[in-house]
Amino acid sequence: MNKTVASNLPLVSVIMATYNRSDLLGRAVDSVLNQSYKNIELIIVDDGSSDDTSGVLKKYTDPRIRVFKHEVNRGATAAKNTGLKQIKGEWFTFYDSDDEMVPEAVETLMNIPLFFDPEVTSVTANGLEPISNKFTGKGLDNDCYLRGNDIMLKCTGDFWGIVKSDLLQNESFNEKLIGCESTLWYKLGERANGYYVHKALSIIHIGGSDRITTSKVSMEKKVLHYENIINEELYLKITQKSDPDEYLNICKHGLLIMRLNKNRELASRYYELLKSSNIGLMYYLIYKVDFSLTVYKVYAKLMPWLRKLKTG
């Protein structure tokens, strides 16, 4: 692809959030810069790294790279939001700083709206786990259109793709939540005309830990999380269908933490969500009776064991 052709193609913004991955970062950056599709900007957000991340990035002189640094580690959603604020492209994607794009990845995805169907506004592909040499995403076996959140409801594993930037509608990840990035992805899925390409376009190294954030979750953060996740109606609706156990887990912990925080209004909302799920006497008592932080800590420790006992 020559420079003249590249300049006439839509700009694709690649957001790469990273934290203490100086030993792996160069591999990911190089894979983006070496794409056959050249009209790319790479937005790298260093989320307060304490290793040699800055030194690694200083070696790059490619004008398509822009680097932003958090002075302290703020977590994955904050880092990605910093990237979202900077995108200039008509299309965007997030890319993990320990993975690798195959050289034709972005070109293959962009060929769908450019040459196959201009109505497509989201293109998804599969990934490859290099040790097993198997696809990381399960549930789709051929190229196909995706309706709404089909991929969320029908599939498991890791997929990767690009999205048209105007689908964001000025929204971003909710930094009051602990993780739960799907709250934004579900909204984008509802707005998108999606298409799936049955190719492994990303080498996904799933063996390593996600080190974008390493901080422990405080009770204050848990309270803030459950005060806000209750308002993510689309997320709760889809989670109830796609992962009923996770939905119940959210509602149970929301009820517990809101009662512990003396927030009867939100505790009542969580209890109403639970009532239709045949939850039994225990959660009725939790809803009605005040309890201490010690009781919650005991419950939190016992819950994984009880869940394992139930499924075992």
Short mmCIF file of the C-alpha atoms (twelve columns), coordinates in Angstrom:
data_MODEL
# 
_entry.id   MODEL 
# 
loop_
_atom_site.group_PDB 
_atom_site.id 
_atom_site.type_symbol 
_atom_site.label_atom_id 
_atom_site.label_alt_id 
_atom_site.label_comp_id 
_atom_site.label_asym_id 
_atom_site.label_seq_id 
_atom_site.Cartn_x 
_atom_site.Cartn_y 
_atom_site.Cartn_z 
_atom_site.pdbx_PDB_model_num 
ATOM 1   C CA . MET A 1   0.000   0.000   0.000  1 
ATOM 2   C CA . ASN A 2   1.730   3.222   -1.138 1 
ATOM 3   C CA . LYS A 3   1.619   6.536   0.759  1 
ATOM 4   C CA . THR A 4   -0.744  8.183   -1.736 1 
ATOM 5   C CA . VAL A 5   -3.306  5.412   -1.370 1 
ATOM 6   C CA . ALA A 6   -2.838  5.325   2.413  1 
ATOM 7   C CA . SER A 7   -3.548  9.049   2.795  1 
ATOM 8   C CA . ASN A 8   -6.889  8.630   1.024  1 
ATOM 9   C CA . LEU A 9   -8.064  5.900   3.384  1 
ATOM 10  C CA . PRO A 10  -9.857  6.495   6.711  1 
ATOM 11  C CA . LEU A 11  -7.594  7.061   9.695  1 
ATOM 12  C CA . VAL A 12  -7.679  4.254   12.268 1 
ATOM 13  C CA . SER A 13  -6.827  5.160   15.877 1 
ATOM 14  C CA . VAL A 14  -5.179  2.376   17.885 1 
ATOM 15  C CA . ILE A 15  -5.272  2.924   21.652 1 
ATOM 16  C CA . MET A 16  -2.690  0.999   23.655 1 
ATOM 17  C CA . ALA A 17  -2.819  1.317   27.446 1 
ATOM 18  C CA . THR A 18  0.199   -0.116  29.249 1 
ATOM 19  C CA . TYR A 19  1.577   -0.537  32.745 1 
ATOM 20  C CA . ASN A 20  5.003   -2.010  33.595 1 
ATOM 21  C CA . ARG A 21  5.318   -4.047  30.407 1 
ATOM 22  C CA . SER A 22  8.590   -2.639  29.111 1 
ATOM 23  C CA . ASP A 23  9.788   -6.126  28.189 1 
ATOM 24  C CA . LEU A 24  6.764   -6.787  25.960 1 
ATOM 25  C CA . LEU A 25  5.663   -3.335  24.822 1 
ATOM 26  C CA . GLY A 26  8.047   -3.070  21.863 1 
ATOM 27  C CA . ARG A 27  6.650   -6.231  20.292 1 
ATOM 28  C CA . ALA A 28  3.116   -4.836  20.378 1 
ATOM 29  C CA . VAL A 29  4.129   -1.380  19.136 1 
ATOM 30  C CA . ASP A 30  6.155   -2.822  16.253 1 
ATOM 31  C CA . SER A 31  3.215   -4.993  15.188 1 
ATOM 32  C CA . VAL A 32  1.022   -1.887  14.877 1 
ATOM 33  C CA . LEU A 33  3.608   0.199   13.031 1 
ATOM 34  C CA . ASN A 34  4.280   -2.658  10.596 1 
ATOM 35  C CA . GLN A 35  0.670   -2.908  9.445  1 
ATOM 36  C CA . SER A 36  0.058   -3.069  5.700  1 
ATOM 37  C CA . TYR A 37  -2.682  -0.479  6.305  1 
ATOM 38  C CA . LYS A 38  -0.568  2.635   6.888  1 
ATOM 39  C CA . ASN A 39  -3.095  5.335   7.795  1 
ATOM 40  C CA . ILE A 40  -2.915  4.596   11.517 1 
ATOM 41  C CA . GLU A 41  -2.279  6.647   14.615 1 
ATOM 42  C CA . LEU A 42  -0.997  4.830   17.698 1 
ATOM 43  C CA . ILE A 43  -2.051  6.412   20.985 1 
ATOM 44  C CA . ILE A 44  -0.030  4.942   23.850 1 
ATOM 45  C CA . VAL A 45  -1.129  5.646   27.424 1 
ATOM 46  C CA . ASP A 46  1.482   4.825   30.046 1 
ATOM 47  C CA . ASP A 47  -0.552  4.281   33.205 1 
ATOM 48  C CA . GLY A 48  2.105   5.359   35.695 1 
ATOM 49  C CA . SER A 49  4.695   2.684   34.909 1 
ATOM 50  C CA . SER A 50  7.681   2.350   37.246 1 
ATOM 51  C CA . ASP A 51  9.805   0.223   34.883 1 
ATOM 52  C CA . ASP A 52  11.612  1.263   31.666 1 
ATOM 53  C CA . THR A 53  8.436   1.895   29.657 1 
ATOM 54  C CA . SER A 54  9.464   5.514   28.995 1 
ATOM 55  C CA . GLY A 55  12.870  4.374   27.771 1 
ATOM 56  C CA . VAL A 56  11.322  1.870   25.378 1 
ATOM 57  C CA . LEU A 57  8.996   4.498   23.920 1 
ATOM 58  C CA . LYS A 58  11.743  7.117   23.492 1 
ATOM 59  C CA . LYS A 59  13.372  4.882   20.873 1 
ATOM 60  C CA . TYR A 60  10.433  5.383   18.493 1 
ATOM 61  C CA . THR A 61  10.454  8.355   16.114 1 
ATOM 62  C CA . ASP A 62  7.456   7.365   13.961 1 
ATOM 63  C CA . PRO A 63  5.197   10.471  13.793 1 
ATOM 64  C CA . ARG A 64  2.128   8.246   13.956 1 
ATOM 65  C CA . ILE A 65  2.839   7.602   17.659 1 
ATOM 66  C CA . ARG A 66  1.513   9.874   20.404 1 
ATOM 67  C CA . VAL A 67  2.354   9.091   24.041 1 
ATOM 68  C CA . PHE A 68  0.434   10.183  27.136 1 
ATOM 69  C CA . LYS A 69  1.562   9.399   30.674 1 
ATOM 70  C CA . HIS A 70  -0.354  9.194   33.947 1 
ATOM 71  C CA . GLU A 71  1.781   10.307  36.869 1 
ATOM 72  C CA . VAL A 72  0.270   7.535   39.019 1 
ATOM 73  C CA . ASN A 73  -1.338  4.202   38.171 1 
ATOM 74  C CA . ARG A 74  -5.054  4.934   37.721 1 
ATOM 75  C CA . GLY A 75  -6.238  1.627   36.277 1 
ATOM 76  C CA . ALA A 76  -7.250  0.226   32.918 1 
ATOM 77  C CA . THR A 77  -10.495 2.130   32.355 1 
ATOM 78  C CA . ALA A 78  -8.900  5.489   33.180 1 
ATOM 79  C CA . ALA A 79  -5.988  4.759   30.852 1 
ATOM 80  C CA . LYS A 80  -8.306  3.768   28.022 1 
ATOM 81  C CA . ASN A 81  -10.457 6.846   28.582 1 
ATOM 82  C CA . THR A 82  -7.357  9.022   28.256 1 
ATOM 83  C CA . GLY A 83  -6.815  7.359   24.889 1 
ATOM 84  C CA . LEU A 84  -10.417 7.824   23.819 1 
ATOM 85  C CA . LYS A 85  -10.140 11.573  24.423 1 
ATOM 86  C CA . GLN A 86  -7.272  11.739  21.935 1 
ATOM 87  C CA . ILE A 87  -8.573  9.774   18.967 1 
ATOM 88  C CA . LYS A 88  -8.644  11.530  15.600 1 
ATOM 89  C CA . GLY A 89  -9.552  8.519   13.499 1 
ATOM 90  C CA . GLU A 90  -12.821 7.696   11.790 1 
ATOM 91  C CA . TRP A 91  -12.344 4.204   13.253 1 
ATOM 92  C CA . PHE A 92  -10.758 3.109   16.513 1 
ATOM 93  C CA . THR A 93  -9.621  0.032   18.395 1 
ATOM 94  C CA . PHE A 94  -7.973  -0.871  21.682 1 
ATOM 95  C CA . TYR A 95  -4.953  -3.125  21.632 1 
ATOM 96  C CA . ASP A 96  -3.238  -4.885  24.534 1 
ATOM 97  C CA . SER A 97  0.400   -3.995  25.041 1 
ATOM 98  C CA . ASP A 98  1.517   -7.628  25.215 1 
ATOM 99  C CA . ASP A 99  -0.209  -8.877  22.047 1 
ATOM 100 C CA . GLU A 100 0.732   -8.774  18.349 1 
ATOM 101 C CA . MET A 101 -1.262  -7.819  15.281 1 
ATOM 102 C CA . VAL A 102 -0.559  -9.899  12.195 1 
ATOM 103 C CA . PRO A 103 0.753   -7.573  9.419  1 
ATOM 104 C CA . GLU A 104 -2.505  -7.504  7.430  1 
ATOM 105 C CA . ALA A 105 -4.823  -7.226  10.462 1 
ATOM 106 C CA . VAL A 106 -6.139  -3.667  10.105 1 
ATOM 107 C CA . GLU A 107 -6.280  -3.887  6.305  1 
ATOM 108 C CA . THR A 108 -8.353  -7.082  6.489  1 
ATOM 109 C CA . LEU A 109 -10.815 -5.472  8.897  1 
ATOM 110 C CA . MET A 110 -11.062 -2.199  6.956  1 
ATOM 111 C CA . ASN A 111 -11.639 -4.036  3.676  1 
ATOM 112 C CA . ILE A 112 -15.117 -4.942  4.942  1 
ATOM 113 C CA . PRO A 113 -16.572 -1.392  5.116  1 
ATOM 114 C CA . LEU A 114 -14.388 -0.107  2.263  1 
ATOM 115 C CA . PHE A 115 -15.003 -2.799  -0.349 1 
ATOM 116 C CA . PHE A 116 -17.648 -5.245  0.895  1 
ATOM 117 C CA . ASP A 117 -20.420 -3.354  2.727  1 
ATOM 118 C CA . PRO A 118 -20.164 0.377   3.545  1 
ATOM 119 C CA . GLU A 119 -23.045 0.053   6.023  1 
ATOM 120 C CA . VAL A 120 -20.871 -2.001  8.390  1 
ATOM 121 C CA . THR A 121 -19.731 0.065   11.391 1 
ATOM 122 C CA . SER A 122 -18.014 -2.607  13.489 1 
ATOM 123 C CA . VAL A 123 -15.736 -5.421  12.327 1 
ATOM 124 C CA . THR A 124 -14.606 -8.256  14.600 1 
ATOM 125 C CA . ALA A 125 -12.044 -10.988 14.026 1 
ATOM 126 C CA . ASN A 126 -10.653 -13.875 16.010 1 
ATOM 127 C CA . GLY A 127 -7.368  -14.223 17.822 1 
ATOM 128 C CA . LEU A 128 -4.713  -16.920 17.961 1 
ATOM 129 C CA . GLU A 129 -3.221  -18.398 21.138 1 
ATOM 130 C CA . PRO A 130 0.373   -19.118 20.051 1 
ATOM 131 C CA . ILE A 131 1.105   -22.087 22.314 1 
ATOM 132 C CA . SER A 132 -1.935  -24.174 21.373 1 
ATOM 133 C CA . ASN A 133 -2.185  -22.589 17.895 1 
ATOM 134 C CA . LYS A 134 -5.970  -22.395 18.384 1 
ATOM 135 C CA . PHE A 135 -8.496  -19.609 17.976 1 
ATOM 136 C CA . THR A 136 -9.101  -17.706 21.209 1 
ATOM 137 C CA . GLY A 137 -12.743 -16.970 20.394 1 
ATOM 138 C CA . LYS A 138 -15.398 -19.685 20.313 1 
ATOM 139 C CA . GLY A 139 -18.914 -19.725 18.882 1 
ATOM 140 C CA . LEU A 140 -18.490 -18.458 15.315 1 
ATOM 141 C CA . ASP A 141 -17.233 -20.651 12.452 1 
ATOM 142 C CA . ASN A 142 -17.510 -18.498 9.323  1 
ATOM 143 C CA . ASP A 143 -17.744 -14.925 8.096  1 
ATOM 144 C CA . CYS A 144 -21.132 -13.445 9.017  1 
ATOM 145 C CA . TYR A 145 -23.077 -10.358 9.980  1 
ATOM 146 C CA . LEU A 146 -23.546 -9.683  13.683 1 
ATOM 147 C CA . ARG A 147 -26.784 -8.312  15.049 1 
ATOM 148 C CA . GLY A 148 -26.618 -6.131  18.143 1 
ATOM 149 C CA . ASN A 149 -24.691 -7.952  20.852 1 
ATOM 150 C CA . ASP A 150 -24.695 -11.376 19.163 1 
ATOM 151 C CA . ILE A 151 -21.024 -11.887 19.910 1 
ATOM 152 C CA . MET A 152 -21.572 -11.147 23.601 1 
ATOM 153 C CA . LEU A 153 -24.558 -13.478 23.901 1 
ATOM 154 C CA . LYS A 154 -23.417 -16.395 21.754 1 
ATOM 155 C CA . CYS A 155 -19.635 -16.482 22.052 1 
ATOM 156 C CA . THR A 156 -16.897 -17.043 24.592 1 
ATOM 157 C CA . GLY A 157 -13.203 -16.252 24.645 1 
ATOM 158 C CA . ASP A 158 -11.188 -13.397 23.193 1 
ATOM 159 C CA . PHE A 159 -12.050 -11.551 19.981 1 
ATOM 160 C CA . TRP A 160 -10.647 -8.292  18.631 1 
ATOM 161 C CA . GLY A 161 -11.849 -5.706  16.149 1 
ATOM 162 C CA . ILE A 162 -12.431 -2.105  15.108 1 
ATOM 163 C CA . VAL A 163 -15.376 0.220   15.608 1 
ATOM 164 C CA . LYS A 164 -16.482 3.387   13.851 1 
ATOM 165 C CA . SER A 165 -15.707 6.285   16.171 1 
ATOM 166 C CA . ASP A 166 -19.033 8.074   15.840 1 
ATOM 167 C CA . LEU A 167 -20.729 5.148   17.623 1 
ATOM 168 C CA . LEU A 168 -19.159 6.403   20.845 1 
ATOM 169 C CA . GLN A 169 -21.507 9.381   20.943 1 
ATOM 170 C CA . ASN A 170 -19.179 11.065  23.464 1 
ATOM 171 C CA . GLU A 171 -19.425 8.126   25.868 1 
ATOM 172 C CA . SER A 172 -16.506 6.416   27.579 1 
ATOM 173 C CA . PHE A 173 -15.790 3.783   30.219 1 
ATOM 174 C CA . ASN A 174 -17.361 4.387   33.620 1 
ATOM 175 C CA . GLU A 175 -14.379 4.893   35.928 1 
ATOM 176 C CA . LYS A 176 -16.585 4.501   38.990 1 
ATOM 177 C CA . LEU A 177 -16.906 0.809   38.181 1 
ATOM 178 C CA . ILE A 178 -14.388 -1.911  38.975 1 
ATOM 179 C CA . GLY A 179 -13.655 -3.238  35.505 1 
ATOM 180 C CA . CYS A 180 -16.949 -3.969  33.728 1 
ATOM 181 C CA . GLU A 181 -15.721 -2.532  30.419 1 
ATOM 182 C CA . SER A 182 -18.604 -4.371  28.773 1 
ATOM 183 C CA . THR A 183 -20.926 -1.600  29.966 1 
ATOM 184 C CA . LEU A 184 -19.572 0.513   27.091 1 
ATOM 185 C CA . TRP A 185 -19.109 -2.338  24.614 1 
ATOM 186 C CA . TYR A 186 -22.742 -3.411  24.992 1 
ATOM 187 C CA . LYS A 187 -23.889 0.117   24.124 1 
ATOM 188 C CA . LEU A 188 -21.649 0.171   21.054 1 
ATOM 189 C CA . GLY A 189 -22.918 -3.280  20.074 1 
ATOM 190 C CA . GLU A 190 -26.511 -2.058  20.153 1 
ATOM 191 C CA . ARG A 191 -25.652 0.812   17.810 1 
ATOM 192 C CA . ALA A 192 -23.404 -1.061  15.402 1 
ATOM 193 C CA . ASN A 193 -23.942 -2.864  12.132 1 
ATOM 194 C CA . GLY A 194 -21.485 -5.628  12.852 1 
ATOM 195 C CA . TYR A 195 -19.569 -8.108  10.749 1 
ATOM 196 C CA . TYR A 196 -17.323 -10.999 11.774 1 
ATOM 197 C CA . VAL A 197 -14.242 -12.121 9.819  1 
ATOM 198 C CA . HIS A 198 -13.310 -15.721 10.604 1 
ATOM 199 C CA . LYS A 199 -9.555  -15.150 10.686 1 
ATOM 200 C CA . ALA A 200 -7.022  -14.922 13.502 1 
ATOM 201 C CA . LEU A 201 -5.714  -11.373 13.085 1 
ATOM 202 C CA . SER A 202 -4.257  -10.942 16.555 1 
ATOM 203 C CA . ILE A 203 -1.779  -13.129 18.418 1 
ATOM 204 C CA . ILE A 204 -3.165  -13.076 21.941 1 
ATOM 205 C CA . HIS A 205 -0.776  -13.970 24.727 1 
ATOM 206 C CA . ILE A 206 -3.240  -15.063 27.371 1 
ATOM 207 C CA . GLY A 207 -0.652  -16.651 29.653 1 
ATOM 208 C CA . GLY A 208 0.474   -13.383 31.218 1 
ATOM 209 C CA . SER A 209 -1.377  -11.403 33.848 1 
ATOM 210 C CA . ASP A 210 -3.184  -8.175  33.050 1 
ATOM 211 C CA . ARG A 211 -0.908  -5.650  34.696 1 
ATOM 212 C CA . ILE A 212 -2.686  -2.476  33.704 1 
ATOM 213 C CA . THR A 213 -3.713  -2.182  37.343 1 
ATOM 214 C CA . THR A 214 -2.343  -3.878  40.428 1 
ATOM 215 C CA . SER A 215 -4.137  -2.096  43.247 1 
ATOM 216 C CA . LYS A 216 -6.354  -3.939  45.705 1 
ATOM 217 C CA . VAL A 217 -10.021 -3.055  45.771 1 
ATOM 218 C CA . SER A 218 -11.001 -1.076  48.845 1 
ATOM 219 C CA . MET A 219 -14.443 -1.132  50.427 1 
ATOM 220 C CA . GLU A 220 -14.896 2.475   49.295 1 
ATOM 221 C CA . LYS A 221 -14.357 1.422   45.678 1 
ATOM 222 C CA . LYS A 222 -16.747 -1.483  46.092 1 
ATOM 223 C CA . VAL A 223 -19.431 0.844   47.439 1 
ATOM 224 C CA . LEU A 224 -18.922 3.243   44.517 1 
ATOM 225 C CA . HIS A 225 -19.036 0.321   42.068 1 
ATOM 226 C CA . TYR A 226 -22.357 -1.044  43.323 1 
ATOM 227 C CA . GLU A 227 -23.860 2.422   43.611 1 
ATOM 228 C CA . ASN A 228 -23.298 2.797   39.858 1 
ATOM 229 C CA . ILE A 229 -23.551 -0.658  38.267 1 
ATOM 230 C CA . ILE A 230 -27.236 -0.793  39.239 1 
ATOM 231 C CA . ASN A 231 -27.835 2.029   36.734 1 
ATOM 232 C CA . GLU A 232 -26.216 0.162   33.824 1 
ATOM 233 C CA . GLU A 233 -29.505 -1.348  32.692 1 
ATOM 234 C CA . LEU A 234 -28.326 -2.685  29.322 1 
ATOM 235 C CA . TYR A 235 -25.306 -4.340  30.936 1 
ATOM 236 C CA . LEU A 236 -27.475 -6.042  33.569 1 
ATOM 237 C CA . LYS A 237 -30.041 -7.127  30.976 1 
ATOM 238 C CA . ILE A 238 -27.434 -8.753  28.722 1 
ATOM 239 C CA . THR A 239 -25.514 -10.278 31.632 1 
ATOM 240 C CA . GLN A 240 -28.728 -11.844 32.936 1 
ATOM 241 C CA . LYS A 241 -29.146 -13.612 29.585 1 
ATOM 242 C CA . SER A 242 -25.537 -14.473 28.813 1 
ATOM 243 C CA . ASP A 243 -24.242 -15.292 32.299 1 
ATOM 244 C CA . PRO A 244 -27.059 -15.792 34.857 1 
ATOM 245 C CA . ASP A 245 -24.634 -16.779 37.616 1 
ATOM 246 C CA . GLU A 246 -22.637 -13.585 37.201 1 
ATOM 247 C CA . TYR A 247 -25.867 -11.569 37.169 1 
ATOM 248 C CA . LEU A 248 -26.934 -13.117 40.484 1 
ATOM 249 C CA . ASN A 249 -23.465 -12.528 41.891 1 
ATOM 250 C CA . ILE A 250 -23.687 -8.821  41.023 1 
ATOM 251 C CA . CYS A 251 -27.125 -8.509  42.611 1 
ATOM 252 C CA . LYS A 252 -26.181 -10.434 45.762 1 
ATOM 253 C CA . HIS A 253 -23.032 -8.425  46.389 1 
ATOM 254 C CA . GLY A 254 -24.865 -5.207  45.544 1 
ATOM 255 C CA . LEU A 255 -27.519 -6.006  48.142 1 
ATOM 256 C CA . LEU A 256 -24.915 -6.914  50.769 1 
ATOM 257 C CA . ILE A 257 -22.728 -3.861  50.251 1 
ATOM 258 C CA . MET A 258 -25.618 -1.414  50.038 1 
ATOM 259 C CA . ARG A 259 -27.051 -2.790  53.305 1 
ATOM 260 C CA . LEU A 260 -23.606 -2.552  54.879 1 
ATOM 261 C CA . ASN A 261 -23.394 1.038   53.648 1 
ATOM 262 C CA . LYS A 262 -26.878 1.794   55.081 1 
ATOM 263 C CA . ASN A 263 -28.217 2.645   51.625 1 
ATOM 264 C CA . ARG A 264 -31.705 1.166   51.866 1 
ATOM 265 C CA . GLU A 265 -32.880 2.690   48.575 1 
ATOM 266 C CA . LEU A 266 -30.272 0.900   46.460 1 
ATOM 267 C CA . ALA A 267 -30.470 -2.230  48.611 1 
ATOM 268 C CA . SER A 268 -34.174 -2.338  47.784 1 
ATOM 269 C CA . ARG A 269 -33.439 -2.090  44.059 1 
ATOM 270 C CA . TYR A 270 -30.968 -4.975  44.245 1 
ATOM 271 C CA . TYR A 271 -33.435 -7.021  46.268 1 
ATOM 272 C CA . GLU A 272 -36.151 -6.454  43.662 1 
ATOM 273 C CA . LEU A 273 -33.766 -7.790  40.983 1 
ATOM 274 C CA . LEU A 274 -33.116 -10.852 43.138 1 
ATOM 275 C CA . LYS A 275 -36.731 -11.593 44.015 1 
ATOM 276 C CA . SER A 276 -37.461 -13.019 40.570 1 
ATOM 277 C CA . SER A 277 -34.547 -15.452 40.856 1 
ATOM 278 C CA . ASN A 278 -35.764 -17.693 43.682 1 
ATOM 279 C CA . ILE A 279 -33.010 -16.532 46.027 1 
ATOM 280 C CA . GLY A 280 -34.297 -18.050 49.250 1 
ATOM 281 C CA . LEU A 281 -34.582 -16.869 52.838 1 
ATOM 282 C CA . MET A 282 -30.969 -15.749 53.389 1 
ATOM 283 C CA . TYR A 283 -31.163 -12.732 51.095 1 
ATOM 284 C CA . TYR A 284 -34.541 -11.730 52.491 1 
ATOM 285 C CA . LEU A 285 -32.889 -11.621 55.924 1 
ATOM 286 C CA . ILE A 286 -29.944 -9.648  54.539 1 
ATOM 287 C CA . TYR A 287 -32.397 -7.172  53.072 1 
ATOM 288 C CA . LYS A 288 -34.256 -6.812  56.350 1 
ATOM 289 C CA . VAL A 289 -31.532 -7.103  59.000 1 
ATOM 290 C CA . ASP A 290 -28.553 -4.821  59.657 1 
ATOM 291 C CA . PHE A 291 -25.166 -6.559  59.814 1 
ATOM 292 C CA . SER A 292 -21.502 -5.675  60.339 1 
ATOM 293 C CA . LEU A 293 -18.428 -5.500  58.124 1 
ATOM 294 C CA . THR A 294 -17.136 -8.636  59.857 1 
ATOM 295 C CA . VAL A 295 -20.191 -10.581 58.699 1 
ATOM 296 C CA . TYR A 296 -19.621 -9.377  55.126 1 
ATOM 297 C CA . LYS A 297 -15.959 -10.442 55.204 1 
ATOM 298 C CA . VAL A 298 -16.958 -13.913 56.399 1 
ATOM 299 C CA . TYR A 299 -19.561 -14.108 53.626 1 
ATOM 300 C CA . ALA A 300 -17.024 -12.974 51.001 1 
ATOM 301 C CA . LYS A 301 -14.612 -15.715 52.055 1 
ATOM 302 C CA . LEU A 302 -17.276 -18.418 52.129 1 
ATOM 303 C CA . MET A 303 -19.014 -17.509 48.866 1 
ATOM 304 C CA . PRO A 304 -16.415 -19.058 46.460 1 
ATOM 305 C CA . TRP A 305 -16.483 -22.281 48.486 1 
ATOM 306 C CA . LEU A 306 -20.301 -22.347 48.536 1 
ATOM 307 C CA . ARG A 307 -20.439 -21.708 44.796 1 
ATOM 308 C CA . LYS A 308 -17.968 -24.530 44.165 1 
ATOM 309 C CA . LEU A 309 -19.962 -26.843 46.444 1 
ATOM 310 C CA . LYS A 310 -23.142 -26.015 44.533 1 
ATOM 311 C CA . THR A 311 -21.608 -26.762 41.129 1 
ATOM 312 C CA . GLY A 312 -19.518 -29.722 42.287 1 
# 
